[in-house]
Amino acid sequence: MYLVEGVKTPVIDSMITLASVMTGQDFYEKGLTLDELGIGHLNKEQLLDYLNNGV
């Protein structure tokens, strides 16, 4: 199980594992950062707005 700043994430870990098996890609190895997704600069409120409302 991976920890993000000390937080256990078993559900998303399972989803990443399933996606890796289904596609034959290791998403733990290949994963993207928030900066690569273009959202690394957002603060908490901006990120929540982005997730709820999109661009």
N, C-alpha and C positions, 0 to 999 in steps of 0.2 A: 504494500500500500504506500502510495506517495503522500508526502506531506507538503502542503503549501503554507509556509509561515506557521508551522505547528498545527495546522488543521487537517484532520483526516478527511479524505475525499473518496470513500469506497464506491459510491454510485458512479461518479464520472470516471474513476479508474476502470470500472467494469465496462463502461461505454467505450473508452479508449481501447481497451483490450479487445472487445468485440469488433470494433472498426478495424483494428490492426489485423485480426484474423481474417475478416471478411475481404479485405482489400490486399492482403499480403504485404502490407507496409508496416514498419515499426513506427507508430506515431509517437511513442515515448522518445525514440531516437531522433525522429525527424520533426518533431513538434514545432509550432510557431510561437513566437513571443508576442506579447501585446503590441510592442513597437512594430513588429512585422505585419501585424493586422491593422496597424494605423490607429490604434486606440490607446497606446501606452501613455500618452500625454494627458488623458482625461482624469479628472479627480473623481471621487466617489459619486457625487451628485450628477456629474456629466455622464459618467459611465452608466448609471442607472437610467438616466434619460435616454441615452443611446440604446440600451437594451430594451426599454419599454416602447420607444417611439421610432427607433431607426435613425437614419441620418437626418 
